[in-house]
Amino acid sequence: MRMKETPGWTQDTYITVYDHDDASFEGVTELLRRCIGFGQDNALAWARHIDRNGSAKLGPWTQDIARTVHAEMMRLAPQYGCACLRATLEDEEIAQPAPAAARPARKAHQVLNEIFGDWPADSLVIVRRDFPAYLRVDVQLALDALTATARRVGIHSSHRYDASDMATLVSERDHAKLIGAIQYEDIDIGEGRPVRLATNALSLIDDPDAPLAVWVNTGADFAQMPQLNVEILSPPGEAAAARTGAMLEAIEAAVAKGRSYRGKVLSLEASETYRGTAANALTVHFRTPVSEDELILPDAVKRALDRHIIGFAAQRDALKALGQSGKKGVLLYGPPGTGKTHTIRYLAERLRDHTTFLVTAEQVGMIGTYFRLARLFAPSILVIEDADLIARQRDTMASACDEVMLNRLLNELDGLKSDADLFVVMTTNRPQTLEAALIQRPGRIDHAIEVPVPDADCRERLLRLYGHGLRIDADVAADLVARTEGVSAAFIKEIARRLAQQSIFAGHAGHIAADDLGDVLDEMLGERDGLNLRLLGGNTSGSASLG
């Protein structure tokens, strides 16, 4: 039931200024500018309003501030030729309309008072729920659906980075937030068209028995990690409490579904805090499809991938029904350029129902956040590239921070529940440097798969793949395969590009002659180009032949 008495916190005080024939128009204008704080144009507009209508009601302010302003106006009036000016203090809920050119902007507490003015301020209830800032899209889309019929207004502050909470919007008067346009921000979620989200919207749900106001703002937790704060203002009573609880539960359910990001390839955008690196937003990566024909690896390696990852995912439910774990750790190791990253793209394409998270070396400080996201969006694949940078042997670590990172990784792996539908896939060029506690304990790394340099059959298939637009005679292709033993897949890819460039330079674009092959291999395999050879994954031990 609504209360009929208006509580004291809503009783704003106004100053009514009356016109007088002996009062100077310029003096009234200057008094309004100096005492009320109007700009020159506003002061002129209000002075004209007083002159034409006989009076004007200004404000509101709190009672103490109104008295101070009134006293200063009366003190200065004689100095501006307005000794006969009369101004009175009045307590009233609604002021008369101001002239259009100078109408003061409405304030947040006034809009809230329109809905909650029948309840005492100290009886109102604010419930807050915090979410990680990187889940903002799903939080706000859920909130938009729940408040689709609500009235929405934009909240503006004089300070750009002022993140006000609901209590401030309700109570602040001296520096009250103003009502204005709703601002929006476009967020890319990898679906062609970005999602448009409001950044300053206050949603007002007017209901006779259980009105609500919903406010979303950004802040930080005790560790200075970015947070999204959802606050709901309501009157006392079970009906309003139930409605608030249902709304927050619906938001949490939407976050758990993760419709905006599930099944995509993601990484975290980092922001710096005094405690280190924090997750600020999710980045969606363009998925590069890799078909089975484009994954050129030895048959034994492909069988291992099918059995221990793709097949495991297909059999996961059956395994869990037999009491086995649904999580698995896999290590992909091999020389640089052999196709470990290419293999990750293939796995992401084959397991499209899994959400893939890419953890690069510079993001290992956010490994805990990545694991939480992987659990939330399960089934998922958590890829840790260059694992030797975070999990190298303890006796080779340069500082205590390195050991902290290793321990955090091991704790996260150990903390995964057995029913977690999660692959942790690590890659490394230097498996011999990995910490024994990682690779020798079951449940952390369950299977290691070598991605070797391509054999003769793979080199021939790689040449066909990367040189599909070239006309290469069979004897030339055979010569190339024979002379590139020990090189990487990346090396073969670069050979195909240089052959194409050489054919253009020689005046027969697209047709690869024996002389073209000789020129390119002499350049790429020659001792004078040893650095390029190492960068591209060539064999520097001498097995690659100059012919």
NORBEL-V865584 format. One record per pair of residues at least 12 apart in sequence whose C-alpha atoms are under 6 Angstrom apart, sorted by the first residue. I is the first residue (numbers start at 1). J is the second residue. D is the distance in Angstrom with one decimal. If there is no record, write none. Layout:
i | j | d
I | J | D
I | J | D
This chain:
i | j | d
3 | 118 | 5.4
7 | 120 | 5.4
12 | 60 | 5.4
12 | 61 | 5.8
12 | 62 | 5.7
13 | 60 | 5.3
13 | 61 | 5.4
13 | 62 | 5.9
13 | 63 | 5.4
13 | 90 | 5.7
13 | 91 | 4.6
14 | 58 | 5.5
14 | 59 | 4.9
14 | 60 | 4.9
14 | 89 | 5.8
14 | 90 | 5.2
15 | 57 | 5.7
15 | 58 | 5.2
15 | 88 | 5.6
15 | 89 | 4.8
16 | 56 | 5.6
16 | 57 | 4.3
16 | 87 | 5.4
16 | 88 | 5.3
17 | 55 | 5.4
17 | 56 | 5.5
17 | 87 | 4.4
18 | 54 | 5.8
18 | 55 | 4.2
18 | 86 | 5.5
19 | 50 | 5.8
19 | 51 | 6.0
19 | 54 | 5.0
19 | 55 | 5.7
23 | 82 | 4.5
24 | 81 | 5.6
24 | 82 | 6.0
27 | 80 | 4.6
27 | 81 | 5.8
29 | 43 | 5.3
29 | 44 | 5.7
29 | 47 | 5.5
42 | 102 | 5.1
106 | 178 | 5.9
106 | 179 | 5.5
107 | 177 | 5.7
107 | 178 | 4.4
107 | 179 | 5.4
108 | 169 | 5.7
108 | 177 | 5.5
108 | 178 | 5.8
109 | 169 | 5.8
109 | 170 | 4.8
124 | 234 | 5.9
124 | 235 | 4.7
124 | 236 | 5.9
125 | 233 | 5.7
125 | 234 | 5.3
125 | 235 | 5.9
126 | 232 | 5.5
126 | 233 | 4.5
127 | 231 | 5.6
127 | 232 | 5.3
128 | 230 | 5.6
128 | 231 | 4.3
129 | 229 | 6.0
129 | 230 | 5.3
130 | 228 | 5.7
130 | 229 | 4.6
131 | 227 | 5.8
131 | 228 | 5.1
132 | 227 | 4.8
132 | 228 | 5.8
133 | 226 | 5.5
133 | 227 | 4.6
133 | 228 | 4.9
133 | 280 | 5.9
134 | 280 | 5.4
134 | 281 | 3.9
134 | 282 | 5.5
138 | 255 | 5.6
139 | 251 | 6.0
142 | 251 | 5.6
150 | 203 | 5.9
150 | 204 | 5.4
150 | 205 | 4.9
151 | 203 | 5.8
151 | 204 | 5.1
152 | 202 | 5.5
152 | 203 | 4.5
153 | 201 | 5.5
153 | 202 | 5.4
154 | 179 | 5.6
154 | 180 | 4.9
154 | 181 | 5.0
154 | 182 | 4.2
154 | 200 | 5.3
154 | 201 | 4.7
155 | 178 | 5.8
155 | 179 | 5.1
155 | 200 | 5.4
156 | 177 | 5.5
156 | 178 | 5.1
157 | 177 | 5.2
182 | 201 | 5.9
183 | 198 | 5.7
183 | 199 | 5.7
184 | 197 | 5.3
184 | 198 | 4.3
184 | 199 | 5.5
185 | 197 | 5.3
189 | 284 | 5.9
190 | 284 | 5.5
202 | 214 | 5.9
202 | 215 | 5.1
210 | 240 | 4.7
212 | 233 | 5.6
212 | 234 | 4.9
213 | 232 | 5.6
213 | 233 | 5.0
214 | 231 | 5.8
214 | 232 | 4.6
215 | 230 | 6.0
215 | 231 | 5.3
216 | 229 | 5.6
216 | 230 | 4.7
217 | 229 | 5.4
225 | 278 | 5.7
262 | 355 | 5.5
263 | 352 | 5.9
263 | 353 | 5.2
263 | 354 | 5.1
263 | 355 | 4.1
264 | 355 | 5.2
265 | 284 | 5.9
265 | 285 | 5.4
265 | 356 | 4.7
265 | 357 | 5.9
266 | 283 | 5.5
266 | 284 | 4.8
266 | 285 | 5.9
266 | 357 | 4.9
267 | 282 | 5.8
267 | 283 | 5.3
267 | 357 | 5.6
267 | 358 | 5.3
268 | 281 | 5.8
268 | 282 | 4.7
268 | 283 | 5.9
269 | 281 | 5.1
269 | 282 | 5.9
289 | 349 | 5.9
290 | 346 | 4.9
325 | 418 | 4.5
325 | 419 | 5.6
326 | 418 | 5.9
326 | 419 | 5.0
326 | 420 | 5.6
326 | 421 | 5.1
327 | 420 | 5.5
327 | 421 | 5.4
327 | 422 | 4.8
327 | 423 | 5.8
328 | 423 | 5.0
329 | 423 | 5.8
329 | 424 | 4.7
329 | 425 | 5.9
329 | 444 | 5.7
329 | 445 | 4.4
329 | 446 | 5.1
330 | 425 | 4.8
330 | 445 | 5.5
330 | 446 | 5.9
330 | 447 | 5.0
330 | 448 | 5.7
331 | 425 | 5.8
331 | 426 | 4.8
331 | 427 | 5.8
331 | 448 | 4.5
332 | 427 | 4.8
332 | 449 | 5.0
332 | 450 | 5.8
333 | 427 | 5.7
333 | 428 | 5.0
333 | 429 | 5.7
333 | 450 | 5.0
333 | 451 | 5.8
334 | 429 | 5.2
334 | 450 | 5.6
334 | 451 | 5.0
334 | 452 | 5.5
335 | 429 | 5.1
336 | 429 | 5.9
336 | 537 | 5.7
337 | 488 | 5.5
337 | 489 | 6.0
337 | 490 | 5.0
337 | 537 | 5.5
338 | 453 | 5.5
338 | 488 | 5.0
338 | 489 | 5.1
354 | 379 | 5.0
354 | 380 | 4.5
355 | 380 | 4.5
356 | 380 | 5.7
356 | 381 | 4.6
356 | 382 | 6.0
357 | 382 | 4.9
357 | 383 | 5.9
358 | 383 | 5.0
359 | 383 | 5.9
359 | 384 | 4.9
360 | 385 | 5.6
378 | 421 | 5.6
379 | 421 | 4.7
379 | 422 | 5.6
380 | 422 | 5.1
381 | 422 | 5.9
381 | 423 | 4.7
381 | 424 | 6.0
382 | 424 | 4.8
383 | 425 | 4.8
383 | 426 | 5.7
384 | 426 | 4.7
385 | 426 | 5.8
385 | 427 | 5.0
386 | 427 | 5.4
386 | 428 | 4.7
387 | 426 | 5.8
387 | 427 | 5.8
387 | 428 | 5.6
388 | 434 | 5.6
390 | 406 | 5.8
391 | 406 | 5.3
391 | 434 | 5.7
391 | 435 | 5.7
392 | 433 | 5.3
392 | 434 | 4.3
392 | 435 | 4.9
393 | 433 | 5.9
393 | 434 | 5.4
393 | 435 | 4.0
413 | 444 | 5.9
453 | 488 | 5.0
466 | 493 | 5.7
467 | 496 | 5.3
470 | 510 | 4.7
471 | 510 | 5.9
471 | 511 | 4.7
472 | 512 | 5.1
476 | 514 | 5.7
483 | 545 | 5.1
484 | 544 | 5.4
485 | 544 | 5.4
486 | 539 | 5.2
487 | 537 | 5.9
487 | 538 | 4.2
487 | 539 | 5.3
488 | 537 | 5.0
488 | 538 | 6.0
491 | 536 | 5.1
491 | 537 | 6.0
